[in-house]
Amino acid sequence: RAKAVQVMQLAFVFGLILASVLAIGLAGAGWRWILAAGATPALLALGLRVFTPESEAWKQTKAAAQAGGPQLGSLKAIFSDKLARRTIVGSLIAMAMMIGSWGGSTLVPTLVQTLAQATSNAAITRQTGVAFMAVNAGAVLGYGAILLAVWVWPRISRRWIYAFFCAGSLIATTLVFTRVDSMRSLHFALALFGFFAIGGFGIVALYLTELFPVHVRATGQGFAWNVARLFTALGPLFVTGSLAAYGLSSVGTSIAIVFAIGLLAIGFGPETGREVGS
């Protein structure tokens, strides 16, 4: 599972790279065509739904539930005495990584406009695409590092990996918004940001899958992930309202501090590396 999750996350970042390539190639065509291209993968998802089999572990758990065992997908169960702590920790670590990474990414176009010597919207779009390519290149290395770690040492501490990536994200995000003064330094800092803040989703995805038993795994993981999404959705409102009042550097640094929540929360989570077979 640990290796498969990292391969899935690598596929995610390759999709981001393809999106950046589209932004560069279609810069002159306008944002509507770039956005429309994003609908194409939905067709692939329909095919996957038809041909992807259910796992044997899920089939056995479903059969056990039908025979009077633990109820499948119970929202109440993930807040029981046994699982409530895991649900809260999972939500907080996902929230910290998601708000920090997407909040920082939201400001990348503004950074590019500040630093790039461009005279047209098309040129700015291309420069933004190149900037996100740097982010995605770093993310590939981040996911690759986690894949290598769990491959060589399957039972490696998930909490320590998360803490490493979360601390790195805090430092990298701070560098992006306080030390960058040219497009070259921006690309380097964004690659570092991509390694930690985007690559860190690899360990979040793995930790959440191991945090809950099979009968509520989708419910627990889905709850934690989507609670994080709800709070992340407020990011654009915060960024838009704060940029004019406080400036890019202050807003970016504030976003970086969010990673401290993740560092604190993971200390209260259980270690799941020894439960690899579950």
Stockholm file with secondary structure:
# STOCKHOLM 1.0

chainA/1-278         RAKAVQVMQLAFVFGLILASVLAIGLAGAGWRWILAAGATPALLALGLRVFTPESEAWKQTKAAAQAGGPQLGSLKAIFSDKLARRTIVGSLIAMAMMIGSWGGSTLVPTLVQTLAQATSNAAITRQTGVAFMAVNAGAVLGYGAILLAVWVWPRISRRWIYAFFCAGSLIATTLVFTRVDSMRSLHFALALFGFFAIGGFGIVALYLTELFPVHVRATGQGFAWNVARLFTALGPLFVTGSLAAYGLSSVGTSIAIVFAIGLLAIGFGPETGREVGS
#=GR chainA/1-278 SS CHHHHHHHHHHHHHHHHHHHHHHHHTGGGCHHHHHHHTTHHHHHHHHHHHHCCCCHHHHHHHHHHHTTCSCTTCTTGGGSTTTHHHHHHHHHHHHHHHHHHHHHHHTHHHHHHHHCCCCSHHHHHHHHHHHHHHHHHHHHHHHHHHHHHHHHCTTCCHHHHHHHHHHHHHHHHHHHHHTCCSHHHHHHHHHHHIIIIITTHHHHHHHHHHHSCGGGHHHHHHHHHHHHHHHHTTHHHHHHHHHHHHCHHHHHHHHHHTHHHHHHHHTTSCCCGGGTTC
#=GC SS_cons         CHHHHHHHHHHHHHHHHHHHHHHHHTGGGCHHHHHHHTTHHHHHHHHHHHHCCCCHHHHHHHHHHHTTCSCTTCTTGGGSTTTHHHHHHHHHHHHHHHHHHHHHHHTHHHHHHHHCCCCSHHHHHHHHHHHHHHHHHHHHHHHHHHHHHHHHCTTCCHHHHHHHHHHHHHHHHHHHHHTCCSHHHHHHHHHHHIIIIITTHHHHHHHHHHHSCGGGHHHHHHHHHHHHHHHHTTHHHHHHHHHHHHCHHHHHHHHHHTHHHHHHHHTTSCCCGGGTTC
//
